[in-house]
Amino acid sequence: MRLISLSLLLATVFFSGCMLSDHYSPNGPVDEPYSLTIVNNSLGRADIAIGHERSITIDAEDSVVVQYDDDPGRVSISGSIVAVNDCHQRIGYSIPVYGSVYLSSYGGTRYVVNSDQSYFHLSITNNTAHSIDYVKVNYQDCEETVVDVYIPAFSSRTVLGYYPGNQNTLVYAHFLSGYPSAKLWRQGSDFYLSNRSNQRVYLTVGSESHGFDFTFHNDAPYKTEVTIDHETRTVGSGASTVYHFSYRPESIRVEAESAARTESGNLLGLAMSVDEVVDVGSSSSLRYNFYIPEDYFFLSVKNNSYDADFDQFRVNYNHSNEQIENVSIPPNGITYPLGYYDAHYSTTYVYGRIEQWDIPNKLWSFTLPMVDNQTKTIVYSN
C-alpha cells in the first residue's frame, strides 16, 4: 500500500445485519483529515485519475491512500485497468473504470477497483515440448482476438491479458511444430466463466489440470467475511460457500475474519481472523473449517426491560484484559452481538452501565464451558 500526502487512515467498512450505535463523548469526535483509500482488486494495473488534479498508477492487488486537508466534496474517479506482460507492455483489452464518492472525515473512505464481470483475465502454461506462436481468444466469434504471443516449450504461466467472455468462449493456441498442431479450450468444460468481477482463467496444455472445488465452512458463532481467489463473501454461522477453480491450484490462500462492529464500522471486542495458505495436495476438492478456539467466547446482550437504556459494557470486569464498549442497547428485547472476548476458566464478569440515574447498574457473572465456538447471551429484565 502507498500513501499520497499525509499518514494512513483505516478504511471504514460496513457490515450488514443487526448493528449497534456508537456512543460519543460529550466533546464530540476528533477532527481528522479527509482520506480516500483506493484498492485495486484486479489482476491488472489500474491507471486512475482522481478528479482533475491527480493521476495515479496502482499495481495489481495493491492500494494507495490520498489525503485532503479540506473536504473535497464529491470526488470523481476514472481510468482503466490493463494487463501488462513481462516487458511492462499492455496486452489484451483495456477495461474502463469510472465512479464517484463522497469523502468522510471519520475513518476515511474506501473505493475498490474491480475488473468488470464481462471480462476475464487469461494466462496459459505450456507444458509441451513445442512452442506456441499465437493464441486466438473468442475463437470463431465476432469478438475473436488474435494475440501474437510466443510461449516457449515447458514454460511457466504466461499472461495474455483481459478479454470479453461469454458462455460460448473458445480459446485456441497454435503450435509452431509438432502434433497436434493446435489446442482448443471450451468454456463450460475446460474452464468456467461466472457472472462476477475479477474473473481469472488459467489454462494448461500438456499434463492437463482439471477444475477444483474449495469449500469454506464457518463453524464460528458469528458471520465471517472470507476472501479466496480475490473474491470476498459473507458466510453465516454454520453455513458454507464453495469456490470453484477452473484450474488446479497448488495452494489456496484463505483470508477470513469474524468480528462484530457498530453501524459505523468500529470494532466491538476482538477480531477473530486467519490468513493461511492451504496446500491442495492430490485431492479433487477440499473443505476448510473456520472455528473459534476455546480461548475466546462470543458475547451477545438482550435488554428485556421496559425503561432501562444501557450505554456501556465492561467485559471481563476488573480483570487485566477488561474491555470497555461504549454502545447503546435500548429496551426492545432484541439480541445484539457484542463481540468476541478472552475466555477464562474462572468466573467471568460483565458490568453494564444504565443511563437512567434512578435505575441500578447491572453486573452479570457466569462460567464458560471452555469449548471451541462457545457463546454467551446476557439478559436484563426489570
N, C-alpha and C positions, 0 to 999 in steps of 0.2 A: 504494500500500500504506500502511495506517495501523498505528501501533504503540500498543498499550494497555499501560501500565506502563513497563517499562524499555526497553533497547535491542533492536534487531532481531537475531534469530539465524537463521542459514540453516536451511532445512528439510533433513531427512535424506531422500535419495532412494535407492531400492533398484533395482538393475539385475539382470536375470536373466542366466544364463549362468555361465561359469567365472570365479569371483572369487577375490581374494586376501585374506588375513587381515592386519589391521593389526598393526604392531609397536609396542608401547607402551614408554615409557621406564620405568626402574626405579622412578621416583617415582609412576607411575600417572597417569591422566588428571586434568586440572584440573577442579574442580567448576564447574558453570555453572548459572544459573537454569533453571527449567523453563519452556519456552515452547511455545505452541501457535499455529501459523500456520493460519488458516482462509482458503482460497482459494475464491472464488465464480466458478466457470467458466461459470455460466449467463448468459443474456441478461436476466435479471430481477433485481430487488432481493431480497437474502436477509435476512430478519429472523430472527436466531438468538438462542436462549437457551443459554448455556453453564452447565451445572449449574443451580443455583437462585439464583445470586447475580449473574450478569452477562447483560445483553441488549445485542446489538449489531446494527447495520444495515450490510450490506456491499453497495455498489453493484455493478452488473453488471461482470464481468471485473475485479474488484478483490480485495484481500485485507487482512486485519488480523492483527496479532500480539498475543497475550495472554500475559503472563508471570506466573509464580507464584514467590514466594520459597521455598516448600516444595513437596514432592511432593504433588500433589492426588489421587494415585491415579487411579482411572477417572473420566474427565470425560464427562458426557452432553451431547449436542448435539441440539437440537430447534428446530423453527421452520418456516418456509415460504419459498418462492420465489414472488414475484409480479411481473408486468409492470406498468409504470406508463406513463401517457400523458404528453403534454407538460405537463399540469397537475398531474403527480405523483399522479394518481388511479389506483387499481388498476383493471386491465382484464383480463378473461378469468379463468381458473381460478387458484386458489392450489395450489401443489404442496408437499406436506409434506416436511419434512427431519427425519430422526432418525438417531441413531447414537451411538457412544461410542468413546473412545480412551484408551489409557494413555500418559502423557507420559514422554518420555525426557529425561534431563538432559544428554545428549551430542548437541549439534547441533540439538535441538528436535524437535518432532513436527508433521507436516503433515496437515491434514484438508481434503479437497476436496469442495465442494458442487456437485453436478450436478443438472440437471433430469431427472426420471425419463424413461426411454426410451419410456413410453407416451404422453407429451405432446409437442407441438411448439409452437414459437414462431412466430406468424403476423404478417406485415407485408404491406401492399398498397400499390402505387404506381398512381396513376390518371393515365394519360397521355391521357385522352379529354377532349372539350370539355364533358362532362356530369358533374355531381357525384353521388357515391354517398351514399345516406342510411341504409342499413343493410346488414349482412352476416349471412348465416347460415352457421355453421360446423357440419360434420357434417349438412349439408342432407339432409332426408328420412330421418334416422336417429333412433333413440330418444334419442341424446345431442345432438340438434340444439340449438344455442345461437344466439339472435338477439342480435347485437351492435349496439346503437344508436350508430353512429359516423358522423360526417359527414366524408367525404373529398372535398375540393373538386376541381374540374376542374384538370388539369395540375398536380397536387400531387406533392410528393416522398413518400418512403416513410412510411407511417403504421402505427404499432404497434397490433396488435389483441390481443396477449397470448398466453397459453398455453391450449391446448385438447387434449383427448384425441384421439388419432388411430388409425385402423385402415386396413386395405387397401381399404376402400370409402368413405373420407372424401371428401366433396364440399364445396366452398366456393362459396357463392352470394353475389353482390354485386348490389344493386338500385340502378338509377339513378333520379334524380328525374324526368328527362325524356329524350327522345331515343330513338333506335332503334339497336341493340336495347335493350330495357328492362332487361336484366339480363346478367350474365356468370357462367358456371359453370366451375369448375376441377375436374378429376378427379385423384385420387391414382393414380399409375401412368402417366399420360400428360402431365398439365400440371405435376405436381410429384411428388416421391418421398419416401416415409417409410421409414426403415430402423430396425432394432432397436438403436438407440444413444442415448446420453444427449445432451442439449443440441441436439436437432434444431431446425432453423430452416427455415421456408418463406417465401420471398419471392415474391409474386405480382404480376404487372404486367398491367394491362388497357390496350390501345392500344399500338401499337409493341411487340408481344409479344416477350418474350425466351424462349429455349429453354434446355434443360439444357446443362451444360458439364462436361467431364471434365478433371481436372488430375492428371497422373501425376508422382509423385516417385520418382526413381531414385537409389539410393545407390551411387555409384562408390567411396566411401571403403572402406578396407580393414577397417573395423570397423563394428559395428551403429550405427545412428543413430536417435535419438529425433526425430521430426518432428511439429510441430503446425501444422495448417492448418484453418481454419474451426472453431477451438476443439476439435478432435479430435486427440489425440496417439496416434501409432502408433510401434512399433518396427520398423525396416526393416533386415534383414540386409545384409551386404556383397554387392553385386552384385544385390540384389533391388529390386523396385519395388512401389509401392502406388498405387491410383487413388482420388482423392477425387471424388465425383460431386456437382455442384451442381444444384439444381432450377431455378436462375435463372442468368443470365449476369452474373457479376461484372465490374466494370470493372478490378479489380486483385485480386490474392491475396497475402496476407501469408504468407511462409514462415519459420517458426522451426525450426531444426534444430541438433542438437548430437550430435557423435560424441566419446565420451570413455570411457576405461577407468576403472573405480572399484573400490574394495575392497568387501567384503561389507557394510561399514557405511556405504557411500556416499561415502567420501573419494576425492577426485580423484587419479588417477595420471597424471603427465605434464601435458600441456596439453589443454584442451577446444577442439575444432575446431567452431566454430558460425557460423551465419548468421542474420540477422534482416533479411529483404529483402522489399520489396513488388514484385511482378512484374506488369507490365501485361499484360492478357489480349489486347488488340487485337481483331481481327475473326475469329480462328480459332474453331473449334468444340471444340478440345481443345488442351492444352498439356503439354509434357514438361519437367520441371526436373531437371537432373543435378547432384547434390551430389558434390563431389570435394574432395580434399585437395591443395593446391598443392605444388610441388617444394621449397618452403622447409621442409617438415616430413616426418617419416617415422614409421611406426608400428612399435614395438618389441615383440617377444614373447620369452619365455625358456623353455627346456626343460632340465630337470635330469635327465640320464640316469644320474647316479651312483648308487651303492648306499648311501652313508653320509654325503654332504655336504648340509647344510642351509644355504641362503643366507638371510640376514636383512637385507641392504641392497644396493641397487644405486645407483651414481653414473653417470648418463648424461651424455655429453659431459664425461667425466672431465678435470679440470684445464683446462677451458675457461671462459670468462667466463659462459656460460649453463649451467653444470653444474647438474643437478637430482638431488637425493637422494631415493630412495624407500625407506622403511623397511617392507619387506614380506617375508614368508616364502615361500620356494619350496622345497618338500620334494623329496626324490629319488624321484619317482614316474613320470617320463617323460611327464608331461602338459605341453602347451604352454600357458603362461599369458600373457594380454595384459598388457603393462607400460605401454602408453600412447603418446601422440604426443609427439614432441620436435623441437627445432630441427634442421634438416639443414644440413650444411656440405660444401663441395666438397673440403675437406681430409679427412684420416683421422679417423674417429670412434672414440672410445674409450669403453668401458663397463667399469666396475670393479664386481666382485661380491664382497661380503664373506661368508665362510663362518663359521658359528657355532663349529664344532669347532676348537679351538686347534691341533691337530696336522695340519690339512689346509690347504695354502697357499690364499690368496685367488686370485681369477681376474681377469685383465684381457683383454678382447676388443678387437680393432681391426679395422675394416673401412672400405671406401669405398662410398659410396652412388651410385647411377646418376643421381641428381638429376632424377627424373621425377615427374609427378603420381601420387598414390596409392602411393608407394613404401613397402615394408615391409622389415623385417629380423628374423630369428629367431636369437637366440644360443643355442648348445647347450653344455652342460657334461657331460663324462664323466670318470671317473677309473678 
